[in-house]
Amino acid sequence: MTAPELRPCPFCGETDVITIKEPLEKDGLAMVLCLNCYAEAPLNYENGGWNTRADLSQAAIATLERENYELREAVTALQGRLEIQQHNNSVLRTGNIQLQRDVRNATDPFGQD
Ligand SMILES: [Zn+2]
């Protein structure tokens, strides 16, 4: 069986990965080692091993990117609602100030503006 082409590290994206052989006392399994973050995973030909992790990682990244987009959209919508609320608060505050002035003028004959 020929060795599959190794995918980039699923943890850091590094393409500089090598296969190593564990010592016999540790099963003597072929492992893949990332030379950047030193993550390792078995090079399991039947189940994909390292490359399967890379595939899962790509799927996880796609999911996270989609969620990130949705969250950004939600934040933008909330910012828009917040701006409207702040505008409404400003209008109400101005109205309250005017109302207080009107009440004061109506009840205090010496306090005319
Ligand atoms: Zn890595």
Boltz pocket constraint, residues with backbone or C-beta under 6 A from the ligand:
constraints:
  - pocket:
      binder: B
      contacts: [[A, 9], [A, 10], [A, 11], [A, 12], [A, 13], [A, 14], [A, 34], [A, 35], [A, 36], [A, 37], [A, 38], [A, 39]]
      max_distance: 6.0
